[in-house]
Amino acid sequence: MSTQRRVEGLLREAAPQALVALLRRGALLADAEDAVQEALVAAAHRWPRDGEPDNPTGWLVRVAGRRLTDQLRSDAARREREVRLAGEPGRGPITASANDDVLELMFLCCHPALTPGAAIPLTLRAVAGLSTAEIAAAFLVPEATMTKRITRAKQRIADAGGHFQMPEGPELATALRWVLHVLYLLFNEGYASSTSKDHVRAELSNEAIRLTRIVHEQLPADPDAAGLLALMLLTDARRPARFGTDGALIPLDEQDRARWDRHQIDEGTDILDRSFESGRAGTYQLQAAIAVLHDGAPSTRATDWVQILGLYTILDRIAPSPVVTLNRAIAVAMVHGPLAGLDELADLDEALGGSYRLDAVRGHLQEMAGDHEAAIAHYSAAARRTASVAERNHLTLRAARLNALTAPPDIVLVDREHDA
């Protein structure tokens, strides 16, 4: 691993813990995040040159604390908090708490003063370090819209007091739903990045799995936490087969299923089975159940598409969304034919018109239907819209292959005498 990548990994792990340390000392979220961001910039320049510190989190806290101290020094009424923020020399290393600093930070960002539409992007920004562009892509909104949403969320937390405090009672249950959704989005961004040139960002999906394990361990009877962990494990199990030796993306129906991680599949299936003992089936459990059917099938053709369609129909009823409709359309096509699947996509242009996934699915179903010209057009449009190099290459190659099939054959002069 290169020095730069190792430093990036250290910063990703230490930054949330440093942010929590400042919050516990009385800093407001907006002030603490700004200070930590400045410390991260300094670390990114100095660590590769001077070497990594023995205690990365402590280093970030000291640098960020000095930045906050400078900011607060002009305000005499805040001198008591300035002392706490500055800390004392020789306090010893800062370590994660038993409840995990990152998880506690997520609960703070899911503040009761915020709506889910504000809390989730803020948490993705503060905890996972995703850029505003990445978060906007996950929510299917323009980047400028997401910037305003995150800014307003920080202001609402500041107006509400903005201090570090774990929620309790009903507020904890509400925050937990938001936290799980954040982890779900974080995993998705890592497993199939919406904006990065690297199609897979394993550090994000691995972090999502780690944090979800912590939630599940603390709340083993919660079916949503169990369902989400199962879904992540069952999906991530396919990662080893998703790319060829040349880095080319391999779609599900062409993957070497022998390369799938059977240990993860078994673990995810076991967690899912036990979660159904609660008698309640949530959205994450239903998605995990669909993943089990994919992971247990020897091939795409042998997959139980009828059952998958039934599960998507239930999911569409209890938690309708454009993405669910998009995935359900594929199942409809596998059961009732590609034209029926295309009909399911008819009303998605407004909701997903800017997403490459809609064009990619349309191209796939048009290819299944034998309309190669339409498939080429949709594959090409999808390739232009995706930021992933691997996805773009895959879509371009599919369009090129179909174009070769539809192109008129070259004229070949035949020597009739020799041919005879």
C-alpha positions, 0 to 999 in steps of 0.5 A: 500500500502506498504512503498516500493511501495509508495516510488517507486510511488513517485520516478516515479512521481518526477524523470522526474520533477527533471530532467527537473529542472536541464535541465532548469538550464543549465545541459546537458541531459546525465549529468542531467540523471546521477545525477538524477539516483544517487539521486534516488538510495539515495532516495530508501535507505533513504526514507523508513528508514527516511520517505518521504520528504514533497517535493520529487522533491525538494529533488531529485533536491538538491541531484542531484544538489550537485552531478553535482556541485561536477562534475563541480567544477574542470572545472573553465570555467563552474563555472557560470553554477555551481552556477545555478545548485547548486541553492540557499537555500530557493528558495521554492518548485519546482512544475510542470509547467502548460505545465507539466514537464514530457511532456516537457521532452519527447519533449526534448528527441525527439530531431530533431538531432535524428531519431525516432529509437533513440528518442523513446528509449531515451524517454522511458528511461529518462521519463518513467524509463523503463529498457534497457531490457524492451525497447529492448523487445518492439523494438524486438532487443537484449538488447546490441543493445538497450544499444548502441542505447540509448548511441549514442542518448545521445551523438548526443543530447550533440553534438547538444547542448543538452540544454532544448528547446521546438521544434517549427513549423515543428519540433514540428509536427515531435516531436509530432509523436514520443511523441505519439509513446512513449506514445503508447509503454509506455501504452503497457508495462504497460498493458501487460509487456514484461519482468516484472514478473508482467504481468500488471504494472498499474503505467505505463499504468496510466501514459501513459493515463495521459500524453496522456490526456494532449497532447489531451487537448493541441491539441484537433484538432489533430486526432492522439492524440485523436485516441491514447487516445481513444485506451488507454481508450478502451483497459484499460477498459478491465483490471478489467476482465483480471485476476481471483481471483487467479491471473490467466490470463483470455483471451479475449474470456473467460472474464466476459464482465460485469466487463469491465469499461463501463464509459471508453468505452463510453468516448473512443468511444466518443473521437474516433467519434469526431476525425473522424470529421477531415476527416483523419484516422490514425493508432491510430484511426484504432486500436481504431476502432478495440477496439470499435468493441471488446468492443461493442460485447457481446461475441467473437463469436458475434464480427464483425470479418469481419469488424475487418479484413477490418480494419486490412487490411487497417492498414497493408497497411498504417503502415505495421509491424509484430505485425499488421500482427500477429493480422490480422492473428487472424482476418483471422482465425476467418473469413476464418478458422484457416488454413488460419490464420496460412498461414498468419503467415508463413513469420513472423519467421524472424521478430518475431522468438524470441517473445513468441507472435508468438508461442502463436498465432500459438498454439491458431490457431493450437488448433482451427484447432484441431491439439493438438500436434502442439498446445502443442508444440507452447504453451510450446515454448511460455511459455518458452520465456515469462518473465510474470509469469501470461502469462507463467502459462496461456500458460502452463495450455493450453498446459496441458489441451490439453495434457490431451485430447490427452493422451491415457485413463487409463486402467480400469478393469471392474467388468462385473458381477456388470456392468451388 
